[in-house]
Amino acid sequence: MRRFAGLALLLACVSLTGCGYRLAGQRLNNPSNGKGRTIAIPTFTNRSTTYRIEQRLAEAVRLEFIRRTRYQVVSDNTGDVLVSGEVLSVNATPILFNEQGRASSFGLLVDVSLRVTDSQTGAVLFQNDRWTFREIFELAQNSAEFVPEDTAALDRLARRFASSFVATFLDAR
């Protein structure tokens, strides 16, 4: 009985290795093909009035590429692949009000334009001209408890944006 179970386990392992399963973006992560070894993610351009949003988004994208791929990530323009980003707008809009008419919850909307190009050929590998991300944050209702939540909301939005972008980019390849 033990031999049968061991044989069945061995057969299952062998059959799974030949099923054709591979990780998305493996072609780009494979240094043997000579492409995609270095990805350049310079700080995005900021067309909004929100301070340092372009730095937060670019840094979140860098960290996500480091976490999920085998790319060597650089922050200048010298890579096999170049990610160009532009923050188009940032808006905080009240969505809930308290009994006194003060806004208690805000919706944060960030519009971003992205382009990924091959530095050798100039070919566009990925492009999205307007990608909107949303985050909700609440404000304390009295000044004794006031903590600015918009910064934390921007950080959460940057992490979700980076995760979505990297997953979309790798799946598109």
Beta strands, then each sheet from edge to edge (+ up, - down):
strand 1: 38-40
strand 2: 45-46
strand 3: 72-74
strand 4: 81-97
strand 5: 103-118
strand 6: 124-138
sheet 1: 2+ 4+ 1+ 3+
sheet 2: 2+ 4+ 5- 6+
end
